[in-house]
Amino acid sequence: MPNWGGGAKCGACEKTVYHAEEIQCNGRSFHKSCFLCMGCRKALDSTTVAAHESEIYCKTCYGRKYGPKGVGFGQGAGCLSTDTGDHLGLNLQQGSPKPARPSTPTNASKFAKKIVDVDKCPRCGKSVYAAEKIMGGGKPWHKTCFRCAICGKSLESTNVTDKDGELYCKVCYAKNFGPKGIGFGGLTQVEKKE
């Protein structure tokens, strides 16, 4: 039967899609207003669509429905989630439950040991990793903690001094720990009066 309407049929609503409003995905045509995730109904574009056979999803719903199952999967890097997508109406195929892993490894690997031995910042007490480490006074510091203990000025290798495990700028060090008297510690000499 000839297609008298002029365009292809929409993959979602089955109505005619004219060229000006057509979005193509996976060999099928859609109206711009029909190009929605089948799970959450969020509008899609070429960077957010994930197609599975004749279905289209946003990447999140696609990951929930067809991606690996378990905590941390289907959400992107660094996220942990136990969201199954039930509130979106996704029917996920559940496999057999896997036994829980022990909370502490029985045979600690070299990697796990290395994580435990991360240096601690003397100022805040938190772990200092290589990407944020600055050495001062023989100790590792965060870039944000590498400041004068008195005035809070950001320090560099050219203006840092240390005393008793704390960092100071040269000005504060001179005022508080340098020699005292006229001409020292920021004081100017007083002219002699005749």
Salt bridges, closest charged atoms under 4 A:
GLU21 OE2 - HIS31 NE2 3.60
GLU22 OE1 - HIS19 ND1 3.77
ASP83 OD2 - ARG64 NH2 2.88
ASP83 OD1 - HIS87 ND1 3.71
ASP119 OD2 - LYS133 NZ 3.15
GLU132 OE2 - HIS142 NE2 3.62
GLU166 OE2 - ARG123 NH2 2.15
